[in-house]
Amino acid sequence: MPSIQISSKELLSWRRSLLLKGGRAVDLDWLLDLGAGLSWSALQMLYIDESKSIDLDMSLDELTSLWEKHRMEHIPLQYLLRRCPWRDFELEVGPGVLIPRQESELLIDLAISKCEQKQNGVWADLGTGSGAIAVGLSRSFLHWEGHAVDCCNEALSIARRNLDKLSFTSNYQLHLGSWWEPLTPWWGKLNLVLANPPYIPISDIDNLSPEVRNNEPHLALCGGSDGLSSCRKIISGSLKALAPKGWLIIEHHYDQSDLVLKMMEQVGLSDLSVEKDLQGIKRFALARNNLEKIC
Ligand code: GLN
């Protein structure tokens, strides 16, 4: 990466002039960190010593043009840089996939809390998108076999590149198709299945911020009229696909907890529980298949 040397004074006055035109400082500082390699703590040091010179991985002109695109056209910075930090790694992202959210990071911790004792098993990530969850699982369940499913070819290409680059093992496969369908050979053998399906009701899509509404794939956001159409498909197919004692962990919208648990109960899943996200919102539903296999 080319290194560009400029003075602290020049950088700080550039930053001030950009922010005077609008936009959030936290976003500009994120761009400086991810795009130009200037960490937030290094930025604070510049205020103490303005005479210092610093190395940036990107020129101020390039940074300005990315920032203006973000500010004027409401394009998420993650898409402009094609990168998104998530848990302890950095994913490639692009307009064909949802930008992985911070709250979804907890899905991996929940999976670990339920399955860490199990040395071997089979996990699946339904609706993998960028592959964030699949990468997280593959790095946490080293001796397991993994499956990432998505109905969109573009998403699968991005997920494959992320898995190939970031996974600690090569014991995973990617499948094109809808939810459980491409996994029929593994039905009854899946010990851990995670999903962050599209869950926003169609009537709420217009109220999303322009960054989300105009850029992120509606296929990954919109869960039909009540937001639960994908959730319903996942839960209704779960009992035949999960191994005995296998776990299903689903992320859902802020107000769907009761409905999702009810659906889980109705299909015969057991050990139901709810987990909150970092804002205290009931965001995750967990359940498992306690039925013994009838041969
Ligand atoms: N959490 C995302 C949002 O609020 C939606 C993700 C999803 O539908 N799975 O924008």
Boltz pocket constraint, residues with backbone or C-beta under 6 A from the ligand:
constraints:
  - pocket:
      binder: B
      contacts: [[A, 98], [A, 101], [A, 196], [A, 197], [A, 198], [A, 199], [A, 200], [A, 212], [A, 220], [A, 221], [A, 222], [A, 251]]
      max_distance: 6.0
